[in-house]
Amino acid sequence: MGFINGGFAETDAPKMAVVNPATGGTIGHVPMCWPQDMAHAIDAAEAAFASWGETLAAERELILIRMADALERHREELVDLLIDEAGSTVGKACFEVEFTASMLRSAAGEARRIFGHVIPSDAPDCLSFTLRRPLGVIGAIAPFNYPLLLGTKKVCMAIAAGNTVVMKPSEETSMIALKAAEIFQEAGLPPGVLNVVPGDGAILGGVLLADPRVKMISFTGSTRVGRFLAVECARVGKKITLEMGGKSPVIVLDDADLDYAVATAAFGIFIHQGQICMAGSRIIVDAAVYDAFLERFVAKVRQLKMGDPRQPDTVIGPLIRASQCDLIAGVVAGAVKDGARLMCGGGHEGNFFEPTVLADVTAQMSAFRDELFGPVASVIKARDADHALTLANDSCYGLSSAVLTRSLDRALHFARHLEAGVVHVNSSTIEDNPHAPFGGVKDSGMGREGGQWSMEEMTETKWVTIQQGRRAFPF
């Protein structure tokens, strides 16, 4: 069953077992919905838009605040689901619920901030201005790694702008998406404003792409899938925003506080086992401090606890699927064969991959270039600051980045010249605010999510003129 038009809709679609990535046990079943189920969801969203698109901003604001309150009432249930279905550690799961509630409240504020502009007119006695109007039905495709946060991010900003939503969640984390929809309905979200349809991404995504009633696709996921969606949307003239992969650099310059740099870099790559698009997987260190940084970094990584994600001191939980471990192991072995040093980790069992540090990684290695979505830190030696910038930009990706330095001049230089949608000075690559513009360049995506930037993406501008009196025409 999917969540369609305000309730759980029955379907004869086959059900898929949902497996706990830490234990391998089955925790439930979700349907692999049919294309006709997705079509019914689009029907419901289109019907709901007729009224939802005309609601007052104050009404949308109030409902979003109630949605945040309802989410917090179900906090423990959602934390359990994030641990059991997504393999989150308890700390990451608690953060995800708290951030999602904050994001809903931020979206509530944005409902009142959809502004037009008055434009000077070239015609006499003419009032010229713009309005921003919701697009209509938005198709949202969400990933597995932060299913509650990233799924809700698309939903809350879309509905704050007056749109309705049909969401296709990740096959691995559909239970969380369905539970969130149920909670939001409990908070007073009208039927049809949010619909969740689990199932095969290629099949159901194709329905979203083909249906002209779906005015926009908002996608977070792999670069491979995102590129395909972009081509298909261009083919039918459908708007799309893409938040895709990353191979984010953490740059440690020779004047950085090394202990702080070690803590920053470790958090940036090992939070949620590195299964984050903005994970700081390339750690680029000035040669003058390379050995000292590496020694301290490896010592810290060896202390990170791997195991039961329900234990409060666990840092490294399971990857979402065991096959990912084999892929990562192959890249690690290839890097060592090509001259990198394996400083710690490298082993795996079941869905668990040890926190791993590769030293002396070069730009020719897959460990430098390819997104692994796992707990592997590639440490790269740079000759100096200029070389570090060159290495950082030597990537097809451009999502997040970080630079650690005590120099304001250097910080501003890197902020201007790093080819990334996000630059954090003296902080981690893992950073987001509900009201900040998040997105990447190059193969990391197009468009921005968050605050007013989501409002701009999810509305269209309409130019209006009002002529006072009669205008003179040449004939």
C-alpha positions as CSV (number, residue, x, y, z in Angstrom):
1,M,0.0,0.0,0.0
2,G,1.0,3.6,-0.6
3,F,-0.1,6.6,1.2
4,I,-2.5,8.3,-1.3
5,N,-5.2,10.9,-0.8
6,G,-4.9,11.0,3.0
7,G,-4.7,7.3,3.8
8,F,-3.2,4.0,3.1
9,A,-4.4,2.7,-0.3
10,E,-4.6,-1.0,-0.8
11,T,-2.8,-2.5,-3.8
12,D,-2.3,-6.0,-5.2
13,A,1.4,-5.2,-5.8
14,P,4.0,-7.7,-4.5
15,K,5.5,-6.9,-1.1
16,M,9.2,-6.5,-0.5
17,A,10.8,-7.5,2.8
18,V,12.5,-4.7,4.7
19,V,15.7,-5.9,6.2
20,N,17.6,-4.4,9.2
21,P,21.1,-3.7,7.8
22,A,22.7,-4.3,11.2
23,T,21.1,-7.7,12.1
24,G,19.8,-9.0,8.7
25,G,16.4,-9.6,10.3
26,T,13.1,-8.7,8.5
27,I,11.4,-5.7,10.2
28,G,8.4,-5.4,7.9
29,H,7.2,-5.4,4.3
30,V,6.3,-2.6,1.8
31,P,4.6,-2.9,-1.5
32,M,6.4,-2.5,-4.8
33,C,3.6,-0.4,-6.2
34,W,2.4,-0.5,-9.8
35,P,2.4,2.3,-12.3
36,Q,-1.3,2.6,-11.8
37,D,-0.8,3.3,-8.1
38,M,1.5,6.2,-9.0
39,A,-1.1,7.5,-11.4
40,H,-3.7,7.4,-8.7
41,A,-1.3,9.4,-6.4
42,I,-0.8,12.0,-9.2
43,D,-4.6,12.2,-9.6
44,A,-5.0,12.9,-5.9
45,A,-2.2,15.5,-5.9
46,E,-3.7,17.3,-8.9
47,A,-7.1,17.4,-7.3
48,A,-5.7,18.7,-4.0
49,F,-3.8,21.4,-5.7
50,A,-7.0,23.1,-6.8
51,S,-7.6,24.2,-3.2
52,W,-4.2,23.9,-1.6
53,G,-2.6,26.3,-4.1
54,E,-5.1,29.0,-3.0
55,T,-4.7,28.6,0.7
56,L,-3.5,31.6,2.8
57,A,0.1,31.7,3.8
58,A,-1.0,31.8,7.4
59,E,-2.9,28.5,7.0
60,R,0.1,26.7,5.4
61,E,2.3,28.2,8.1
62,L,0.1,26.8,10.9
63,I,-0.1,23.3,9.4
64,L,3.7,23.1,9.0
65,I,4.1,24.1,12.6
66,R,1.7,21.4,13.6
67,M,3.6,18.9,11.5
68,A,6.8,19.8,13.4
69,D,5.0,19.3,16.7
70,A,3.5,16.0,15.6
71,L,7.0,14.8,14.4
72,E,8.4,15.5,17.9
73,R,5.5,13.6,19.5
74,H,6.6,10.6,17.5
75,R,10.3,11.1,18.1
76,E,11.1,7.7,19.8
77,E,9.2,5.8,17.1
78,L,11.0,7.6,14.3
79,V,14.4,7.1,16.0
80,D,13.7,3.4,16.2
81,L,12.8,3.2,12.5
82,L,15.8,5.2,11.5
83,I,18.0,2.7,13.4
84,D,16.3,-0.4,12.2
85,E,15.6,0.5,8.6
86,A,18.3,2.9,7.6
87,G,21.1,1.6,9.8
88,S,21.5,4.9,11.6
89,T,23.4,5.1,14.9
90,V,21.3,6.4,17.7
91,G,23.1,9.8,17.7
92,K,22.5,10.3,14.0
93,A,18.9,9.2,14.3
94,C,18.2,11.6,17.1
95,F,19.8,14.4,15.1
96,E,17.8,13.6,12.0
97,V,14.5,13.9,13.8
98,E,15.5,17.1,15.6
99,F,16.7,18.7,12.4
100,T,13.6,17.7,10.5
101,A,11.4,19.3,13.0
102,S,13.5,22.5,12.8
103,M,13.2,22.4,9.0
104,L,9.4,22.2,9.1
105,R,9.3,25.3,11.3
106,S,11.7,27.1,8.9
107,A,9.4,26.1,6.0
108,A,6.5,27.5,7.9
109,G,8.2,30.9,8.0
110,E,9.0,30.7,4.3
111,A,5.3,30.4,3.5
112,R,5.0,34.2,4.3
113,R,8.1,35.1,2.3
114,I,7.1,34.4,-1.3
115,F,7.6,37.9,-2.6
116,G,7.0,39.6,-5.9
117,H,8.6,42.9,-7.1
118,V,7.3,46.2,-8.4
119,I,9.1,47.0,-11.7
120,P,9.6,50.4,-13.2
121,S,7.6,50.6,-16.4
122,D,8.6,52.1,-19.7
123,A,4.9,53.0,-20.4
124,P,3.3,56.0,-18.7
125,D,0.7,55.4,-16.0
126,C,1.4,51.7,-15.9
127,L,1.9,49.6,-12.7
128,S,4.3,46.7,-13.5
129,F,4.9,44.0,-10.9
130,T,5.6,40.2,-10.5
131,L,3.8,37.5,-8.6
132,R,5.1,34.1,-7.6
133,R,2.7,31.2,-8.0
134,P,3.1,27.5,-7.1
135,L,4.0,25.1,-9.9
136,G,1.4,22.5,-9.1
137,V,2.3,18.8,-8.6
138,I,5.9,18.2,-7.7
139,G,7.5,14.7,-7.9
140,A,10.0,14.1,-5.1
141,I,12.6,11.3,-5.3
142,A,14.4,10.8,-2.0
143,P,17.5,8.7,-1.0
144,F,18.0,6.1,1.7
145,N,20.8,7.8,3.8
146,Y,18.8,10.6,5.5
147,P,15.3,9.4,4.5
148,L,13.3,11.5,7.0
149,L,15.4,14.7,6.7
150,L,15.9,14.7,2.9
151,G,12.4,13.5,2.1
152,T,10.8,16.0,4.4
153,K,13.1,18.8,3.0
154,K,11.5,18.4,-0.4
155,V,8.0,18.0,1.0
156,C,7.9,20.9,3.4
157,M,9.3,23.5,1.1
158,A,7.0,22.4,-1.7
159,I,3.9,22.6,0.3
160,A,5.0,25.9,2.0
161,A,5.0,27.3,-1.5
162,G,1.5,26.0,-2.2
163,N,2.4,22.9,-4.2
164,T,1.3,19.3,-3.7
165,V,3.7,16.4,-3.7
166,V,4.0,12.8,-4.9
167,M,7.1,11.2,-3.3
168,K,8.9,8.1,-4.5
169,P,11.1,7.1,-1.5
170,S,14.1,4.8,-1.6
171,E,13.3,1.1,-1.7
172,E,15.5,0.6,1.3
173,T,13.7,3.2,3.5
174,S,10.1,3.3,2.5
175,M,8.7,2.5,5.9
176,I,10.1,5.8,7.3
177,A,8.6,7.8,4.4
178,L,5.2,6.1,4.9
179,K,5.3,6.8,8.7
180,A,6.2,10.4,8.2
181,A,3.2,10.8,5.8
182,E,0.9,9.3,8.4
183,I,2.2,11.7,11.0
184,F,1.8,14.7,8.8
185,Q,-1.8,13.7,8.0
186,E,-2.4,13.5,11.8
187,A,-1.2,17.1,12.1
188,G,-3.9,18.3,9.7
189,L,-2.3,18.2,6.3
190,P,-5.2,18.0,3.8
191,P,-5.7,14.7,1.9
192,G,-3.8,14.6,-1.4
193,V,-1.3,17.3,-0.5
194,L,1.3,14.6,0.2
195,N,1.3,11.2,-1.4
196,V,4.0,8.5,-0.9
197,V,4.3,5.7,-3.4
198,P,7.0,3.0,-2.6
199,G,8.4,0.8,-5.3
200,D,10.9,0.3,-8.1
201,G,12.6,3.6,-8.9
202,A,12.9,3.0,-12.7
203,I,9.3,2.1,-13.1
204,L,7.7,4.7,-10.8
205,G,10.1,7.4,-11.7
206,G,9.2,6.8,-15.3
207,V,5.5,7.6,-14.5
208,L,6.5,10.9,-12.8
209,L,8.6,11.8,-15.8
210,A,6.0,11.0,-18.4
211,D,2.9,12.6,-16.7
212,P,2.5,16.2,-17.8
213,R,0.6,17.0,-14.6
214,V,3.9,16.7,-12.7
215,K,5.5,20.1,-13.2
216,M,8.8,19.5,-11.5
217,I,11.1,16.7,-10.3
218,S,13.1,17.2,-7.1
219,F,15.8,14.5,-6.9
220,T,18.5,13.6,-4.4
221,G,20.6,10.5,-5.3
222,S,23.4,9.3,-7.5
223,T,24.9,11.2,-10.4
224,R,24.2,8.4,-12.8
225,V,20.4,8.5,-12.1
226,G,20.3,12.3,-11.8
227,R,21.9,12.7,-15.3
228,F,19.3,10.3,-16.8
229,L,16.5,12.2,-15.1
230,A,17.9,15.6,-16.4
231,V,17.9,14.3,-20.0
232,E,14.4,12.9,-19.7
233,C,13.0,16.1,-18.1
234,A,14.7,18.2,-20.9
235,R,13.0,15.9,-23.4
236,V,9.5,16.8,-22.2
237,G,10.2,20.3,-20.9
238,K,9.9,19.5,-17.2
239,K,11.7,21.5,-14.5
240,I,14.2,19.6,-12.3
241,T,16.5,20.2,-9.4
242,L,19.3,17.7,-8.7
243,E,21.3,17.1,-5.6
244,M,23.7,14.3,-6.6
245,G,27.0,12.8,-5.7
246,G,30.1,14.3,-4.1
247,K,33.8,13.7,-3.4
248,S,34.2,16.6,-1.1
249,P,37.7,17.9,-0.1
250,V,38.9,18.8,3.4
251,I,41.9,21.0,3.0
252,V,44.4,21.2,5.9
253,L,46.8,24.0,5.4
254,D,50.2,24.4,7.2
255,D,48.8,26.9,9.7
256,A,45.8,24.8,10.8
257,D,45.2,23.7,14.4
258,L,46.1,20.1,13.8
259,D,44.1,18.6,16.7
260,Y,41.0,20.5,15.5
261,A,41.7,19.5,11.9
262,V,41.8,15.8,12.9
263,A,38.5,16.0,14.8
264,T,36.9,17.9,11.9
265,A,38.1,15.5,9.2
266,A,37.1,12.4,11.2
267,F,33.6,13.7,11.7
268,G,33.3,14.7,8.1
269,I,34.0,11.2,6.7
270,F,32.8,8.8,9.4
271,I,29.4,10.2,10.4
272,H,26.8,7.7,9.2
273,Q,29.6,5.5,7.9
274,G,30.4,7.9,5.1
275,Q,27.0,7.4,3.4
276,I,26.6,11.1,2.9
277,C,26.9,13.0,-0.4
278,M,28.9,15.8,1.3
279,A,31.2,13.4,3.2
280,G,34.8,14.8,3.4
281,S,36.3,11.8,1.7
282,R,39.4,13.5,0.2
283,I,41.6,14.9,3.0
284,I,44.2,17.1,1.3
285,V,47.1,18.1,3.6
286,D,50.0,20.5,3.2
287,A,53.3,18.6,3.0
288,A,54.7,20.6,5.9
289,V,52.1,19.1,8.3
290,Y,51.2,15.9,6.5
291,D,53.1,13.4,8.7
292,A,52.0,15.0,11.9
293,F,48.4,15.2,10.8
294,L,48.4,11.6,9.5
295,E,49.8,10.2,12.8
296,R,47.1,11.9,14.9
297,F,44.3,11.2,12.4
298,V,45.0,7.4,12.3
299,A,45.2,7.3,16.1
300,K,41.8,8.9,16.3
301,V,40.2,6.6,13.7
302,R,41.5,3.5,15.5
303,Q,39.5,4.6,18.6
304,L,36.1,4.8,16.7
305,K,33.8,2.1,17.8
306,M,32.0,-0.1,15.2
307,G,29.0,-2.2,16.1
308,D,25.5,-2.1,17.4
309,P,24.0,1.2,16.2
310,R,21.7,1.3,19.3
311,Q,24.7,1.7,21.6
312,P,25.3,5.4,22.4
313,D,29.1,5.2,21.9
314,T,28.9,3.5,18.5
315,V,30.2,5.7,15.7
316,I,30.4,3.2,12.8
317,G,27.2,1.3,12.1
318,P,26.2,-0.8,9.1
319,L,26.2,0.1,5.5
320,I,22.7,-0.1,3.9
321,R,23.6,-3.2,1.9
322,A,26.4,-5.9,2.1
323,S,27.3,-5.5,-1.6
324,Q,28.6,-2.0,-0.9
325,C,31.3,-3.5,1.3
326,D,32.6,-5.6,-1.6
327,L,32.7,-2.6,-3.9
328,I,34.6,-0.5,-1.3
329,A,37.0,-3.3,-0.6
330,G,37.9,-3.5,-4.2
331,V,38.7,0.2,-4.4
332,V,40.8,0.0,-1.2
333,A,42.8,-3.0,-2.6
334,G,43.3,-1.2,-5.9
335,A,44.6,1.9,-4.1
336,V,47.1,-0.2,-2.1
337,K,48.2,-2.0,-5.3
338,D,48.9,1.4,-6.9
339,G,51.0,2.7,-4.0
340,A,48.7,3.9,-1.3
341,R,49.3,2.9,2.3
342,L,46.5,1.2,4.3
343,M,47.0,2.8,7.7
344,C,44.0,1.2,9.4
345,G,40.8,-0.7,8.6
346,G,40.0,-2.2,5.3
347,G,38.2,-5.3,6.6
348,H,34.5,-6.0,6.5
349,E,31.9,-8.5,7.7
350,G,28.3,-8.5,6.8
351,N,27.2,-4.9,6.3
352,F,29.9,-3.5,8.5
353,F,33.0,-2.0,7.0
354,E,35.8,-0.9,9.3
355,P,36.8,2.8,9.4
356,T,39.6,3.0,7.0
357,V,42.4,5.4,6.3
358,L,44.4,5.3,3.0
359,A,47.6,7.5,2.9
360,D,49.5,8.8,0.0
361,V,46.5,8.6,-2.3
362,T,47.1,10.2,-5.7
363,A,44.8,11.7,-8.3
364,Q,45.2,8.7,-10.6
365,M,43.5,6.3,-8.1
366,S,39.8,5.5,-7.9
367,A,40.0,6.3,-4.2
368,F,40.7,9.9,-5.2
369,R,38.0,10.1,-7.9
370,D,35.0,7.9,-7.2
371,E,32.3,8.4,-4.6
372,L,32.4,5.3,-2.3
373,F,29.6,6.0,0.1
374,G,31.5,4.3,2.9
375,P,33.9,4.9,5.8
376,V,37.1,5.4,3.8
377,A,39.3,8.5,4.2
378,S,41.8,9.2,1.4
379,V,44.6,11.3,2.6
380,I,46.5,13.2,-0.1
381,K,49.7,15.2,0.2
382,A,49.8,18.7,-1.3
383,R,53.1,20.5,-2.0
384,D,51.6,23.8,-0.8
385,A,48.4,25.8,-0.6
386,D,48.2,26.4,-4.4
387,H,48.7,22.7,-5.1
388,A,46.0,21.9,-2.5
389,L,43.5,24.1,-4.3
390,T,44.4,22.4,-7.6
391,L,43.9,18.9,-6.1
392,A,40.6,20.0,-4.5
393,N,39.2,21.2,-7.9
394,D,40.5,18.1,-9.7
395,S,37.2,16.3,-9.5
396,C,34.0,16.0,-11.6
397,Y,32.1,16.7,-8.4
398,G,31.6,20.0,-6.6
399,L,29.2,19.7,-3.6
400,S,30.7,20.6,-0.3
401,S,34.2,21.5,0.8
402,A,36.2,22.6,3.9
403,V,39.4,24.5,4.5
404,L,41.2,24.7,7.8
405,T,43.5,27.7,8.3
406,R,44.2,30.5,10.7
407,S,44.6,33.0,7.8
408,L,41.6,35.1,6.8
409,D,43.3,35.9,3.4
410,R,43.7,32.2,2.7
411,A,40.2,31.4,3.8
412,L,38.7,34.1,1.4
413,H,40.9,32.9,-1.4
414,F,39.7,29.3,-1.1
415,A,36.1,30.4,-0.6
416,R,36.3,32.3,-4.0
417,H,38.2,29.6,-5.9
418,L,37.0,26.3,-4.7
419,E,34.7,24.7,-7.3
420,A,31.9,23.7,-4.9
421,G,28.4,24.8,-4.1
422,V,29.3,25.0,-0.4
423,V,32.5,26.1,1.3
424,H,33.0,25.8,5.1
425,V,36.0,27.5,6.7
426,N,37.3,25.9,9.9
427,S,34.4,23.4,10.0
428,S,33.3,20.1,8.5
429,T,32.0,19.4,5.0
430,I,28.9,18.0,6.9
431,E,26.9,21.2,7.5
432,D,23.3,22.2,6.6
433,N,20.8,24.8,7.8
434,P,17.1,24.7,6.9
435,H,17.3,28.3,5.5
436,A,20.6,28.1,3.7
437,P,21.1,27.4,-0.1
438,F,22.3,23.8,-0.4
439,G,23.4,22.3,-3.7
440,G,26.4,21.7,-5.9
441,V,28.1,22.4,-9.2
442,K,29.5,20.1,-11.9
443,D,28.3,16.5,-11.5
444,S,27.0,17.3,-8.0
445,G,23.9,18.9,-9.3
446,M,21.9,21.9,-10.3
447,G,19.5,24.2,-8.4
448,R,19.5,24.9,-4.7
449,E,17.4,23.6,-1.7
450,G,16.6,25.4,1.5
451,G,14.7,28.5,2.6
452,Q,14.0,31.2,0.0
453,W,16.0,29.2,-2.6
454,S,13.5,26.4,-2.5
455,M,10.7,28.9,-2.8
456,E,12.2,30.3,-6.0
457,E,12.8,26.8,-7.4
458,M,9.3,25.6,-6.6
459,T,7.3,28.6,-7.8
460,E,7.1,30.4,-11.1
461,T,7.2,34.2,-11.8
462,K,4.3,35.9,-13.4
463,W,4.6,39.4,-14.8
464,V,1.5,41.6,-14.4
465,T,0.8,45.1,-15.7
466,I,-2.1,47.4,-14.9
467,Q,-2.6,50.3,-17.3
468,Q,-4.2,53.4,-15.8
469,G,-6.3,55.3,-18.3
470,R,-6.0,54.8,-22.0
471,R,-2.7,54.1,-23.7
472,A,-1.9,55.5,-27.1
473,F,-1.1,52.9,-29.8
474,P,0.5,53.6,-33.2
475,F,-2.5,52.3,-35.2
